[in-house]
């Protein structure tokens, strides 16, 4: 199966699908730093292209993809900061569906923030896909139950030509862990601290976490503990002297990038690339769910032929 990754970022989704056994043929993104990181870690080509421009459709089509995966930029739907459903990034979600409508791969996977379920863009996107002949499964998944030591909720849409809606729901909800994965369980003894600081969206939120719980969502910003930091009532430690911020590499591990995955460039750019990425193990779960579904169809088909 030929797979093309759109809005690929530094490659979290690509790596997850590749780990599951899919062949990624090409990737496209419009942020040069992410493209440079991607090039350092994959053998297949990635193209620095503005996907809002319809001229790029032919560049994608020449790979004849059986599957298109991608995570259109989500900031216009994010719970952090000012939302703008008419913004350029929101339009890129619709644009993603329009690319699908034109190329019509057999399979489609789209990832976004869970808040997209409240947006007016999602029904428009679904309508484009439905009119193009796709059956659609859509779910919000929690990565901490999928092998990721991080409480990160994300919306996933999986579409398949001529299937019924919700065809993949059972598979996507299977193979979850009984309880969320903690940082300690994932890292073992590799971290030299029990408590760590994650810069909050607002100082009305806690910022000090324990390794004995899943991490909060890794965002694209990483700062040291401010000298004047005021302890929040929910902070896991009241003693700042035993707390440190995580390193950039440690944060990439929480996103389940492997140790040999290379991040180069400025610290600010690396942190943003890591924070924007789809957790590798989360993407791998979705990919494996699709593989199990394909296998079940093949088994059923073979049985019917013998019958």
LINDA-V159891 format. One line per field, one symbol per residue. ss: DSSP state (~ for helix, > for strand, _ for the rest). psi: psi as a letter, one per 20 degrees, with the letter a starting at -180 (. if undefined). A space follows every 10 residues. Layout:
ss = ???
psi = ???
This chain:
ss = _>>>>>____ _~~~~~~~~~ __>>>>>>>_ _~~~~~~~~~ ~___>>>>__ ___~~~~~~~ ~_____>>>> __________ _______~~~ ~~~~~~~~~~ ~~~___>>>> >>>~~~~~_~ ~~~~~~~~~~ ~__>>>>>>> >>~~~____> __>>>>>>>> >_______~~ ~~________ __~~~~~___ ____>>>___ _______>>> ____>_____ __________ _________~ ~~>>>__~~~ ~~~~______ ______~~~~ ~~~~~~___~ ~~~~~~~~~~ ~~~~~~~~~~ ~~~~~~_
psi = ppppoqlhbi jggghghghi jqophrqprj ogghgggghi iqhrqqpnqo iipihighhg hiilphppqr nqpjhiiqip apqnijrhhg hhghhghhgg hghmrhqppp qrqhihijri hghgghgggg ijjpqpppqp qohijkjplp mopqppppqp pjrqqkhjgg ghirkqqhqq prgghghcjh qkqhqqpppr hqjiqqipqq ikrqqrpork poqrpqhkpp pqhiqipioh ijqrqqrggh hhhhjkqrhj pporaqgggg gggghiqppg hghhggghgg ghgghhgggg ghghgh.
